Every structure is written in structure tokens, then in C-alpha cells.
Amino acid sequence: MANLKLLVLDVLKPHKPILPEFAEHLSSLPNVVGVNVSLLEIDQKTETVKISIVGENINFSEVEDAIEDLGGSIHSIDKVAAGKKIIEEVDTNQDR
């Protein structure tokens, strides 16, 4: 995959590493300029988080490997932007 600019992922991770460490590790990947990690659900042994990653030419395989190295697994790819710029979504009548 070439020229990825935005990834939004639903990820299951263990409690450790904590969210700041998890985000910092992902932000250190090549071509990543920003990472948001939001806690969606917490269980006895795991956390479900939404991860948004922005950058230029993000390598999905490197992101996936980094998440797995931290003990996490990707449940779904919820949003992707690729190309020369990120296009903002516009509501249509079907969205209402």
C-alpha cells in the first residue's frame, strides 16, 4: 500500500503498555506525524482502543507489526485515506 495518509483502527490490546507508551511507540514509526489513541472499552485483561494515525506514505505492515509487538491485535480497519491529500467527509441525505 502506497501513499496512505490516515488510518483509523479498532485494536484490542493488553493493559500494558499504557496508552501514552503505546501512542508514543506508534508515533515513532517512519512517516507517522501524529497518533491519537482513545479508550473505548476496558475489560479485566484487555482494552479496546481506537487508533488514528496520520502521516505521509504510512506503511500499514509496519503499523500492524508494531501493534502486534506491543501485544495488540487489529480488529478492524475503520477508515483509510490515501492520495495527495485527506478529503473531508461530507454528509449526504443518506447519512441523515
C-alpha positions as CSV (number, residue, x, y, z in Angstrom):
1,M,0.0,0.0,0.0
2,A,1.4,3.3,-1.0
3,N,0.7,6.9,-0.1
4,L,-1.5,6.2,2.9
5,K,-2.2,9.4,4.9
6,L,-4.7,8.3,7.5
7,L,-5.5,5.0,9.3
8,V,-8.3,4.6,11.8
9,L,-8.0,1.2,13.5
10,D,-10.1,-0.7,16.2
11,V,-7.5,-2.5,18.3
12,L,-7.6,-4.9,21.2
13,K,-4.5,-4.5,23.5
14,P,-3.4,-5.6,26.9
15,H,-3.3,-3.1,29.8
16,K,0.4,-2.8,29.4
17,P,1.9,-0.8,27.8
18,I,-0.2,2.1,29.0
19,L,-1.8,4.3,26.4
20,P,0.8,7.1,26.4
21,E,3.6,4.5,25.8
22,F,1.5,2.7,23.1
23,A,0.9,6.0,21.3
24,E,4.5,7.1,21.6
25,H,5.8,3.9,20.1
26,L,3.4,4.1,17.1
27,S,4.3,7.8,16.6
28,S,8.0,6.8,16.3
29,L,7.3,4.8,13.1
30,P,8.7,6.2,9.8
31,N,6.4,8.7,8.1
32,V,4.0,9.0,11.0
33,V,3.4,12.6,12.1
34,G,0.6,12.1,14.6
35,V,-1.2,9.4,16.6
36,N,-4.4,9.6,18.7
37,V,-5.4,6.7,20.9
38,S,-8.8,6.7,22.5
39,L,-10.0,4.1,25.1
40,L,-13.4,2.7,24.1
41,E,-13.8,-0.2,26.5
42,I,-11.8,-1.8,29.3
43,D,-12.1,-5.4,30.5
44,Q,-10.3,-7.3,33.2
45,K,-7.3,-8.2,30.9
46,T,-7.7,-6.0,27.8
47,E,-8.6,-2.6,26.4
48,T,-10.3,-1.8,23.2
49,V,-8.9,1.3,21.7
50,K,-9.4,3.4,18.5
51,I,-6.1,4.5,17.0
52,S,-5.9,7.3,14.4
53,I,-2.6,7.6,12.6
54,V,-1.7,10.5,10.3
55,G,1.3,10.8,8.1
56,E,2.8,10.6,4.6
57,N,3.3,7.2,2.9
58,I,2.4,5.3,6.1
59,N,3.4,1.6,5.8
60,F,0.4,-0.4,7.0
61,S,2.6,-3.5,7.5
62,E,4.9,-1.6,9.9
63,V,1.9,-0.3,11.8
64,E,0.4,-3.8,12.1
65,D,3.8,-5.3,13.2
66,A,4.3,-2.6,15.8
67,I,0.8,-3.1,17.3
68,E,1.4,-6.9,17.4
69,D,4.8,-6.3,19.0
70,L,3.1,-4.4,21.8
71,G,0.7,-7.3,22.3
72,G,-2.3,-5.9,20.4
73,S,-4.3,-7.1,17.5
74,I,-6.3,-5.2,14.9
75,H,-10.0,-6.0,15.0
76,S,-10.9,-3.7,12.0
77,I,-9.7,-1.0,9.7
78,D,-12.4,1.6,10.2
79,K,-11.1,4.4,7.9
80,V,-8.3,4.9,5.4
81,A,-7.3,8.0,3.4
82,A,-4.8,7.8,0.5
83,G,-3.7,10.0,-2.3
84,K,-2.3,13.5,-2.4
85,K,-4.5,14.9,0.4
86,I,-7.0,13.8,3.0
87,I,-10.6,14.6,1.8
88,E,-13.0,15.6,4.5
89,E,-16.2,13.6,4.5
90,V,-19.4,15.3,3.6
91,D,-22.9,14.3,4.9
92,T,-25.3,13.3,2.3
93,N,-29.1,12.7,2.5
94,Q,-28.5,9.0,3.1
95,D,-26.4,9.8,6.2
96,R,-29.3,11.6,7.9
